[in-house]
Amino acid sequence: MKDKYTLDKLPLEESAVISSIDCNDCLINRIYDMGILTDTVITPLYRSPFGDPTAFLVKNAVIALRNKDSKYITVTPIK
């Protein structure tokens, strides 16, 4: 079984598959609107100089997520 951890812990340029999203209704709708769904591949591309937010590649789009929001997303790294 592969390790699972939250999206905010995923190293830059390491792709992972989203396993689960566990947050309140307001945030989950926003996350779904950005194309972040379970079984979707996501890759962190850049972090701001202070470490928050992080830019992610999701379905050929670059989106930014704050660390406090990405802690609700569990991922499984692609090895």
All heavy atoms as an XYZ file, in Angstrom:
621
protein
N       0.832     -1.187      0.000
C       0.000      0.000      0.000
C       0.873      1.246      0.000
O       1.850      1.343      0.714
C      -0.901     -0.011      1.231
C      -1.873      1.122      1.250
S      -3.001      0.881      2.642
C      -3.376      2.560      2.963
N       0.517      2.195     -0.807
C       1.290      3.418     -0.898
C       0.957      4.343      0.264
O      -0.123      4.292      0.834
C       0.986      4.138     -2.218
C       1.439      3.376     -3.436
C       1.167      4.173     -4.674
C       1.609      3.403     -5.899
N       1.376      4.130     -7.118
N       1.913      5.200      0.591
C       1.703      6.177      1.651
C       0.694      7.217      1.201
O       0.639      7.590      0.039
C       3.015      6.872      2.003
C       4.014      5.913      2.619
O       3.584      4.928      3.232
O       5.213      6.166      2.483
N      -0.090      7.673      2.148
C      -1.036      8.757      1.891
C      -0.705      9.891      2.837
O      -0.364      9.647      3.991
C      -2.476      8.306      2.124
C      -2.973      7.325      1.108
C      -4.434      7.016      1.334
C      -4.906      6.031      0.270
N      -6.329      5.782      0.360
N      -0.772     11.111      2.323
C      -0.596     12.265      3.183
C      -1.339     13.447      2.597
O      -1.896     13.351      1.508
C       0.882     12.587      3.446
C       1.814     12.516      2.267
C       1.997     13.607      1.433
C       2.534     11.363      2.003
C       2.869     13.551      0.372
C       3.402     11.296      0.945
C       3.576     12.394      0.129
O       4.441     12.339     -0.927
N      -1.370     14.541      3.337
C      -2.143     15.694      2.884
C      -1.403     16.445      1.789
O      -0.178     16.383      1.688
C      -2.472     16.638      4.053
O      -1.258     17.054      4.664
C      -3.373     15.956      5.069
N      -2.168     17.151      0.988
C      -1.634     17.848     -0.179
C      -0.585     18.888      0.184
O       0.363     19.107     -0.565
C      -2.786     18.494     -0.954
C      -2.460     19.160     -2.272
C      -1.797     18.171     -3.236
C      -3.721     19.728     -2.894
N      -0.705     19.517      1.336
C       0.273     20.537      1.726
C       1.656     19.949      1.992
O       2.645     20.664      1.984
C      -0.217     21.332      2.937
C      -0.406     20.473      4.164
O      -0.986     19.384      4.038
O       0.006     20.909      5.252
N       1.764     18.638      2.181
C       3.043     17.962      2.426
C       3.686     17.410      1.149
O       4.800     16.921      1.189
C       2.850     16.803      3.411
C       2.213     17.192      4.715
C       3.184     17.917      5.601
C       2.623     18.067      6.994
N       2.215     19.405      7.325
N       2.993     17.476      0.032
C       3.493     16.929     -1.226
C       4.659     17.779     -1.747
O       4.515     18.989     -1.898
C       2.368     16.886     -2.264
C       2.639     16.171     -3.576
C       2.911     14.689     -3.334
C       1.456     16.331     -4.512
N       5.828     17.160     -1.996
C       6.977     17.926     -2.496
C       6.712     18.514     -3.887
O       5.918     17.969     -4.657
C       8.098     16.891     -2.566
C       7.645     15.752     -1.725
C       6.152     15.768     -1.756
N       7.399     19.598     -4.192
C       7.249     20.243     -5.498
C       7.577     19.269     -6.617
O       8.508     18.463     -6.510
C       8.152     21.468     -5.605
C       7.777     22.651     -4.731
C       8.805     23.771     -4.917
C       6.388     23.163     -5.056
N       6.807     19.349     -7.686
C       6.977     18.576     -8.913
C       6.805     17.064     -8.719
O       7.202     16.293     -9.571
C       8.300     18.902     -9.579
C       8.393     20.362     -9.991
C       9.664     20.698    -10.729
O      10.385     19.771    -11.153
O       9.935     21.901    -10.878
N       6.215     16.635     -7.612
C       5.896     15.221     -7.419
C       4.392     15.043     -7.586
O       3.599     15.578     -6.826
C       6.316     14.739     -6.026
C       6.058     13.258     -5.834
C       6.545     12.747     -4.484
O       7.576     13.226     -4.015
O       5.859     11.881     -3.924
N       4.008     14.286     -8.591
C       2.590     14.082     -8.884
C       1.961     13.100     -7.908
O       2.630     12.201     -7.388
C       2.412     13.565    -10.306
O       2.864     14.522    -11.224
N       0.671     13.285     -7.685
C      -0.079     12.407     -6.798
C      -1.522     12.337     -7.278
O      -1.986     13.188     -8.036
C      -0.025     12.923     -5.370
N      -2.219     11.314     -6.828
C      -3.642     11.139     -7.124
C      -4.423     11.516     -5.867
O      -4.075     11.092     -4.770
C      -3.942      9.682     -7.525
C      -5.431      9.474     -7.734
C      -3.174      9.305     -8.772
N      -5.465     12.304     -6.053
C      -6.279     12.729     -4.922
C      -7.101     11.542     -4.433
O      -7.859     10.943     -5.194
C      -7.179     13.905     -5.312
C      -6.311     15.099     -5.712
C      -8.121     14.269     -4.174
C      -7.069     16.260     -6.301
N      -6.940     11.210     -3.156
C      -7.638     10.068     -2.556
C      -8.962     10.478     -1.939
O      -9.963      9.782     -2.087
C      -6.773      9.423     -1.478
O      -5.545      9.019     -2.014
N      -8.938     11.592     -1.201
C     -10.166     12.045     -0.552
C     -10.098     13.537     -0.265
O      -9.026     14.113     -0.183
C     -10.407     11.280      0.752
O      -9.401     11.585      1.690
N     -11.273     14.125     -0.131
C     -11.409     15.536      0.220
C     -12.391     15.592      1.382
O     -13.532     15.161      1.259
C     -11.920     16.365     -0.973
C     -10.994     16.203     -2.176
C     -12.060     17.835     -0.583
C     -11.541     16.760     -3.458
N     -11.933     16.098      2.500
C     -12.750     16.100      3.713
C     -12.805     17.519      4.280
O     -11.949     17.912      5.067
C     -12.158     15.143      4.739
C     -13.011     15.023      5.974
O     -14.240     15.207      5.871
O     -12.450     14.759      7.050
N     -13.801     18.299      3.846
C     -13.947     19.671      4.322
C     -15.420     20.066      4.313
O     -16.273     19.299      3.877
C     -13.116     20.635      3.496
S     -13.487     20.613      1.754
N     -15.704     21.282      4.760
C     -17.097     21.729      4.842
C     -17.682     22.007      3.459
O     -16.964     22.065      2.465
C     -17.224     22.950      5.757
C     -16.463     24.145      5.231
O     -16.340     24.341      4.038
N     -15.948     24.952      6.143
N     -18.984     22.176      3.393
C     -19.689     22.322      2.117
C     -19.254     23.538      1.321
O     -19.132     23.478      0.094
C     -21.201     22.389      2.343
C     -21.767     21.056      2.801
O     -21.116     20.022      2.550
O     -22.847     21.046      3.405
N     -19.012     24.658      1.979
C     -18.615     25.880      1.257
C     -17.271     25.696      0.559
O     -17.113     26.057     -0.602
C     -18.532     27.069      2.214
S     -20.110     27.539      2.895
N     -16.311     25.119      1.261
C     -14.987     24.923      0.685
C     -14.991     23.827     -0.370
O     -14.340     23.962     -1.403
C     -13.979     24.602      1.784
C     -12.533     24.413      1.337
C     -12.020     25.649      0.600
C     -11.659     24.093      2.515
N     -15.734     22.763     -0.149
C     -15.717     21.662     -1.108
C     -16.293     22.096     -2.458
O     -15.809     21.676     -3.506
C     -16.406     20.396     -0.557
C     -15.880     19.176     -1.305
C     -17.905     20.464     -0.668
C     -16.009     17.899     -0.552
N     -17.290     22.955     -2.461
C     -17.828     23.458     -3.730
C     -16.781     24.266     -4.474
O     -16.646     24.151     -5.693
C     -19.079     24.297     -3.485
C     -20.263     23.444     -3.103
O     -20.322     22.277     -3.442
N     -21.196     24.033     -2.368
N     -16.025     25.086     -3.770
C     -14.971     25.875     -4.391
C     -13.873     24.965     -4.951
O     -13.378     25.160     -6.057
C     -14.383     26.844     -3.367
C     -13.376     27.783     -3.944
C     -12.976     28.837     -2.893
N     -11.579     29.124     -3.043
C     -10.589     28.614     -2.331
N     -10.830     27.794     -1.354
N      -9.348     28.920     -2.570
N     -13.513     23.945     -4.187
C     -12.486     23.001     -4.630
C     -12.957     22.233     -5.866
O     -12.207     22.065     -6.827
C     -12.110     22.053     -3.467
C     -11.285     22.828     -2.431
C     -11.351     20.836     -3.953
C     -10.972     22.062     -1.181
N     -14.194     21.775     -5.866
C     -14.738     21.080     -7.036
C     -14.773     21.996     -8.256
O     -14.490     21.557     -9.376
C     -16.140     20.550     -6.758
C     -16.214     19.358     -5.828
C     -17.413     19.000     -5.249
C     -15.095     18.582     -5.541
C     -17.512     17.902     -4.408
C     -15.183     17.492     -4.689
C     -16.385     17.159     -4.136
O     -16.476     16.066     -3.304
N     -15.116     23.257     -8.075
C     -15.161     24.204     -9.191
C     -13.791     24.404     -9.834
O     -13.696     24.727    -11.019
C     -15.713     25.552     -8.742
C     -17.210     25.509     -8.465
O     -17.868     24.550     -8.913
O     -17.708     26.445     -7.799
N     -12.725     24.217     -9.059
C     -11.366     24.355     -9.592
C     -10.894     23.088    -10.298
O      -9.795     23.049    -10.829
C     -10.393     24.721     -8.480
C     -10.557     26.125     -7.975
S      -9.257     26.612     -6.851
C      -9.809     25.843     -5.339
N     -11.703     22.032    -10.290
C     -11.339     20.794    -10.967
C     -10.637     19.797    -10.078
O     -10.117     18.789    -10.560
N     -10.606     20.061     -8.790
C      -9.965     19.140     -7.853
C     -11.014     18.143     -7.383
O     -11.897     18.470     -6.600
C      -9.357     19.912     -6.666
C      -8.315     20.897     -7.174
C      -8.754     18.953     -5.659
C      -7.784     21.825     -6.116
N     -10.903     16.924     -7.898
C     -11.847     15.842     -7.598
C     -11.056     14.599     -7.207
O      -9.859     14.495     -7.519
C     -12.709     15.532     -8.820
C     -13.450     16.706     -9.455
C     -13.969     16.319    -10.821
C     -14.573     17.150     -8.559
N     -11.696     13.631     -6.565
C     -10.998     12.389     -6.250
C     -10.593     11.689     -7.541
O     -11.238     11.835     -8.582
C     -11.879     11.460     -5.396
O     -13.106     11.243     -6.064
C     -12.139     12.050     -4.024
N      -9.505     10.964     -7.473
C      -8.907     10.235     -8.602
C      -8.344     11.159     -9.675
O      -8.112     10.727    -10.810
C      -9.895      9.244     -9.227
C     -10.315      8.166     -8.247
O      -9.479      7.771     -7.408
O     -11.473      7.725     -8.309
N      -8.096     12.425     -9.352
C      -7.481     13.376    -10.275
C      -6.003     13.507     -9.933
O      -5.631     13.531     -8.765
C      -8.157     14.763    -10.159
O      -9.541     14.621    -10.456
C      -7.538     15.768    -11.103
N      -5.163     13.605    -10.955
C      -3.729     13.802    -10.737
C      -3.472     15.277    -10.467
O      -4.003     16.149    -11.161
C      -2.916     13.326    -11.964
C      -1.443     13.617    -11.778
C      -3.149     11.847    -12.211
N      -2.642     15.554     -9.457
C      -2.312     16.923     -9.076
C      -0.806     17.005     -8.823
O      -0.201     16.062     -8.311
C      -3.129     17.362     -7.841
C      -2.959     18.853     -7.576
C      -2.790     16.530     -6.629
C      -3.977     19.407     -6.599
N      -0.198     18.123     -9.240
C       1.238     18.315     -9.095
C       1.524     19.713     -8.569
O       1.115     20.697     -9.206
C       1.949     18.148    -10.461
O       1.568     16.906    -11.038
C       3.455     18.214    -10.310
N       2.207     19.848     -7.444
C       2.597     21.178     -6.977
C       3.753     21.715     -7.827
O       4.754     21.035     -8.022
C       3.031     20.963     -5.529
C       3.309     19.521     -5.403
C       2.571     18.809     -6.486
N       3.587     22.912     -8.359
C       4.593     23.495     -9.235
C       5.479     24.516     -8.530
O       6.701     24.489     -8.685
C       3.909     24.169    -10.431
C       3.079     23.272    -11.332
C       2.399     24.114    -12.408
C       3.939     22.192    -11.949
N       4.873     25.444     -7.811
C       5.595     26.543     -7.182
C       5.023     26.836     -5.802
O       3.839     26.645     -5.574
C       5.462     27.838     -7.992
C       5.658     27.686     -9.465
C       4.573     27.681    -10.328
C       6.930     27.551    -10.009
C       4.739     27.540    -11.693
C       7.105     27.407    -11.365
C       6.016     27.402    -12.203
O       6.182     27.260    -13.549
N       5.877     27.335     -4.933
C       5.435     27.872     -3.643
C       5.856     29.322     -3.590
O       6.917     29.687     -4.096
C       6.061     27.103     -2.487
C       5.440     25.751     -2.302
C       5.614     25.208     -0.894
N       4.812     24.007     -0.741
C       5.224     22.800     -1.099
N       6.426     22.624     -1.592
N       4.429     21.763     -0.948
N       5.031     30.139     -2.985
C       5.392     31.543     -2.847
C       6.615     31.647     -1.920
O       6.940     30.702     -1.199
C       4.215     32.341     -2.283
O       4.005     31.992     -0.939
N       7.294     32.780     -1.920
C       8.505     32.912     -1.096
C       8.287     32.615      0.392
O       9.195     32.131      1.055
C       8.900     34.373     -1.292
C       8.361     34.721     -2.632
C       7.081     33.946     -2.754
N       7.111     32.880      0.901
C       6.837     32.599      2.308
C       6.170     31.242      2.505
O       5.763     30.903      3.611
C       5.976     33.710      2.916
C       6.687     35.024      2.947
C       6.326     36.047      2.096
C       7.752     35.229      3.813
C       6.990     37.259      2.113
C       8.428     36.431      3.847
C       8.053     37.454      2.995
N       6.019     30.447      1.431
C       5.492     29.090      1.528
C       3.988     28.944      1.391
O       3.474     27.840      1.457
N       3.274     30.045      1.240
C       1.816     29.969      1.150
C       1.317     31.106      0.282
O       1.668     32.262      0.556
C       1.209     30.056      2.551
C      -0.252     29.666      2.610
O      -0.685     28.903      1.737
O      -0.937     30.112      3.546
N       0.579     30.898     -0.771
C      -0.023     29.656     -1.260
C       0.933     28.869     -2.157
O       2.057     29.289     -2.433
C      -1.212     30.163     -2.071
C      -0.751     31.457     -2.625
C       0.137     32.054     -1.551
N       0.430     27.737     -2.647
C       1.160     26.882     -3.578
C       0.366     26.790     -4.868
O      -0.856     26.686     -4.843
C       1.347     25.471     -2.974
O       2.053     25.576     -1.739
C       2.113     24.558     -3.912
N       1.081     26.823     -6.000
C       0.448     26.667     -7.314
C       0.494     25.190     -7.701
O       1.537     24.542     -7.589
C       1.168     27.503     -8.357
N      -0.648     24.672     -8.141
C      -0.770     23.264     -8.516
C      -1.218     23.146     -9.964
O      -1.989     23.969    -10.455
C      -1.821     22.563     -7.640
C      -1.451     22.469     -6.198
C      -1.868     23.440     -5.299
C      -0.696     21.414     -5.726
C      -1.540     23.363     -3.955
C      -0.366     21.323     -4.379
C      -0.785     22.303     -3.500
N      -0.759     22.093    -10.622
C      -1.223     21.755    -11.963
C      -2.312     20.707    -11.817
O      -2.074     19.619    -11.270
C      -0.081     21.215    -12.813
C      -0.439     20.804    -14.245
C      -0.884     22.027    -15.041
C       0.733     20.121    -14.911
N      -3.521     21.051    -12.283
C      -4.671     20.152    -12.226
C      -5.374     20.216    -13.573
O      -5.843     21.284    -13.979
C      -5.669     20.571    -11.117
C      -6.844     19.620    -11.067
C      -4.993     20.655     -9.779
N      -5.425     19.101    -14.284
C      -6.121     19.039    -15.576
C      -5.689     20.159    -16.519
O      -6.505     20.876    -17.084
C      -7.635     19.077    -15.369
C      -8.171     17.911    -14.579
C      -9.669     18.002    -14.436
C     -10.192     16.836    -13.645
N     -11.633     16.903    -13.459
N      -4.389     20.339    -16.687
C      -3.794     21.345    -17.582
C      -4.117     22.783    -17.194
O      -4.048     23.669    -18.029
C      -4.184     21.093    -19.039
C      -3.576     19.818    -19.574
O      -2.455     19.469    -19.197
N      -4.290     19.123    -20.423
N      -4.479     23.013    -15.960
C      -4.710     24.368    -15.447
C      -3.864     24.552    -14.199
O      -3.686     23.620    -13.405
C      -6.175     24.575    -15.117
N      -3.336     25.741    -14.020
C      -2.563     26.065    -12.822
C      -3.479     26.821    -11.870
O      -4.049     27.848    -12.231
C      -1.315     26.906    -13.174
C      -0.561     27.284    -11.907
C      -0.415     26.144    -14.125
N      -3.614     26.290    -10.670
C      -4.468     26.923     -9.655
C      -3.643     27.103     -8.385
O      -2.660     26.401     -8.166
C      -5.742     26.095     -9.371
C      -5.396     24.653     -8.967
C      -6.636     26.037    -10.573
C      -5.863     24.340     -7.608
N      -4.046     28.039     -7.552
C      -3.350     28.274     -6.286
C      -4.263     27.900     -5.129
O      -5.452     28.198     -5.145
C      -2.934     29.731     -6.172
N      -3.679     27.242     -4.149
C      -4.414     26.862     -2.941
C      -3.612     27.271     -1.718
O      -2.390     27.105     -1.687
C      -4.603     25.349     -2.875
C      -5.793     24.713     -3.533
C      -5.740     23.204     -3.339
C      -7.084     25.254     -3.001
N      -4.304     27.772     -0.722
C      -3.660     28.076      0.550
C      -3.388     26.778      1.294
O      -4.107     25.783      1.132
C      -4.560     28.973      1.396
C      -4.753     30.345      0.775
C      -5.746     31.125      1.558
N      -7.068     30.571      1.209
C      -8.204     31.161      1.459
N      -8.237     32.294      2.109
N      -9.345     30.622      1.096
N      -2.369     26.783      2.118
C      -2.030     25.585      2.892
C      -3.166     25.154      3.800
O      -3.410     23.963      3.964
C      -0.763     25.815      3.715
C       0.481     25.849      2.853
O       0.491     25.376      1.731
N       1.540     26.422      3.384
N      -3.874     26.124      4.372
C      -4.968     25.752      5.271
C      -6.090     25.024      4.535
O      -6.793     24.225      5.124
C      -5.508     26.964      6.027
C      -6.274     27.942      5.196
C      -6.806     29.064      6.071
C      -7.802     29.898      5.299
N      -8.471     30.860      6.146
N      -6.234     25.263      3.226
C      -7.241     24.555      2.428
C      -6.714     23.217      1.913
O      -7.461     22.243      1.822
C      -7.706     25.416      1.258
C      -8.411     26.682      1.702
O      -8.915     26.706      2.847
O      -8.452     27.639      0.915
N      -5.433     23.160      1.574
C      -4.879     21.921      1.028
C      -4.698     20.846      2.101
O      -4.502     19.674      1.777
C      -3.563     22.193      0.297
O      -2.616     22.759      1.145
N      -4.790     21.213      3.374
C      -4.699     20.220      4.452
C      -5.908     19.286      4.489
O      -5.844     18.215      5.075
C      -4.558     20.916      5.804
C      -3.216     21.556      5.991
C      -3.092     22.214      7.336
C      -1.720     22.866      7.440
N      -1.508     23.484      8.742
N      -6.992     19.670      3.833
C      -8.195     18.835      3.806
C      -8.168     17.793      2.688
O      -9.059     16.967      2.591
C      -9.435     19.709      3.598
C      -9.693     20.681      4.720
C      -9.567     22.041      4.513
C     -10.072     20.241      5.987
C      -9.807     22.941      5.533
C     -10.313     21.130      7.007
C     -10.176     22.476      6.783
O     -10.420     23.367      7.797
N      -7.139     17.838      1.836
C      -7.061     16.961      0.663
C      -5.995     15.898      0.910
O      -4.830     16.217      1.152
C      -6.753     17.780     -0.597
C      -7.836     18.833     -0.804
C      -6.614     16.865     -1.811
C      -7.521     19.862     -1.873
N      -6.378     14.641      0.835
C      -5.454     13.527      1.018
C      -5.049     12.994     -0.352
O      -5.896     12.814     -1.224
C      -6.112     12.396      1.842
O      -6.587     12.942      3.059
C      -5.140     11.279      2.129
N      -3.747     12.753     -0.531
C      -3.228     12.294     -1.810
C      -2.373     11.038     -1.638
O      -1.843     10.786     -0.572
C      -2.404     13.397     -2.519
C      -3.259     14.580     -2.847
C      -1.210     13.825     -1.684
N      -2.251     10.297     -2.733
C      -1.360      9.149     -2.811
C      -0.341      9.442     -3.898
O      -0.712      9.634     -5.057
C      -2.141      7.875     -3.180
O      -3.188      7.679     -2.224
C      -1.237      6.666     -3.208
N       0.940      9.506     -3.559
C       1.975      9.810     -4.560
C       2.030      8.771     -5.672
O       1.783      7.583     -5.450
C       3.278      9.811     -3.765
C       2.885      9.869     -2.336
C       1.521      9.312     -2.229
N       2.376      9.236     -6.851
C       2.584      8.344     -8.001
C       4.073      8.056     -8.052
O       4.887      8.949     -8.172
C       2.137      9.013     -9.310
C       0.652      9.328     -9.246
C       2.471      8.123    -10.503
C       0.164     10.149    -10.423
N       4.413      6.811     -7.939
C       5.842      6.434     -7.946
C       6.206      5.864     -9.290
O       5.526      5.174     -9.919
C       6.146      5.408     -6.858
C       5.835      5.897     -5.479
C       6.884      6.839     -4.987
C       6.482      7.305     -3.590
N       7.401      8.064     -2.917
